[in-house]
Amino acid sequence: MNADLAGIWPWVASVGLAIVTLLTRSFFMIPEREVPMPEWFKRGLKYAPLAALAAVIAPEVLMSHGALITSLADARLPAALCATLYYFCKRGILGTIVVGMLVYLPLHIGLGW
């Protein structure tokens, strides 16, 4: 590849990603009226944030270096359990995060789990 063109590809990729991001983020503003959606699709959209959150959190809690955790001596497991219990008792998101971190940090930093 020509050395002169090698430096342009990051710029081309950045501009392309910016255009794709702009288009996908502004689609809701393009139509003049509400786009009709089937009722089953509207019901399904209610669960999209929860599914996305689970898809991000579950691998982080249950896996280490690309494999399932095989030892119970991992700080993430008791932290996730305590945070889950707190959430089901109090239903507070901020408290859930605080409880999870209060359990995780001493186990991870103090005990080296």
N, C-alpha and C positions, 0 to 999 in steps of 0.2 A: 504494500500500500504506500502511496506517495506520502512523504512526511508532512507535506503542506496540508493534505486533506485529513490527516489523523487528528489534528487539533480541532477540527470543525464538528466532528461527530458528537461530542458532549453537548455542544450548543444546539445542534439539530435535535438531539434527544430531549433536551430541556424545553425547547420551544414546542416540540410535538406534545410532550406531556402537559405543558401549560395549556395548549389548545384543547386537548382531550379533557382536561380537568374543567376548563371553563365551559365547554359544551355540556358535559354531563351534569355539572352543578347548576346550570341555568335552564335545563329542560323544563322545570316546573313553571318558569316564567314565560315560555314561548307560547303556549296555547292561550286563546282568548277566553275560553270557557273551560270548566272542569272536565277532565277526561273521564268518560264513563268506565268504571271498573266493575267486574262481577263481585257479588257479595262475598263469595268464598275467598277471593283475592284480598278484599279489604280485611276480612277476619285474619287471614294469614299474615298480613303486614303488621298486625299487632304484636306478633311473636318474633319479628325480625330483629329488633334490638336485643332481646334475650338470647336468641340463637347466635348472634354475632358475639355477644359477650361470652357465652359458653365456649364458642369456638376459639376465642383468644385465651381464656383463663384455663380451661381444662388441660390443654397440653402443658401449660406452664406449671400447673400444680401436680400433674400425674406423670410427667416425663422429665428425664434428665439425660442430656447428651443424646437425644434421639431414641431413647429406650424407656420403657416403663420403669418406674421406681420399684425396686425389689426390696428395699429396706424400710422399716418403719422409722428409722433414725434419720428422718429428713424433716427439716423445720417447716416445710410447706404443708405437710399433711395435718399436724395438729393446729397450725394457724388457720388453715381452711376450715377445719372442723369447728374450731371455736368461733370463727367469724360466721359460719353458717348457723350455728346454734344461737348466737347473738341476734342475727337477723330474724330468725323465726320467732324469737321471744319479743324483740323490741321493734322490728320493722324499720330500722333506721340505717340508711346507707353510710353516713359518715361514721357512726358508731361501729358498724361492721368493719370498715376499713381500719379504724383505730384499734379495735380488738384484734383483728388479724395481725396487724403490725406489732402490737404489744406482745403477742405470743411468738411471732416469727423472729423478730430481731434478737431477743435474748437467746433463743435456741440456736440461731444461725451464727451470731457473732460470739456469744458467750461459750456455747458448747461446741461450736464448729460443725453443727449438723448441716 
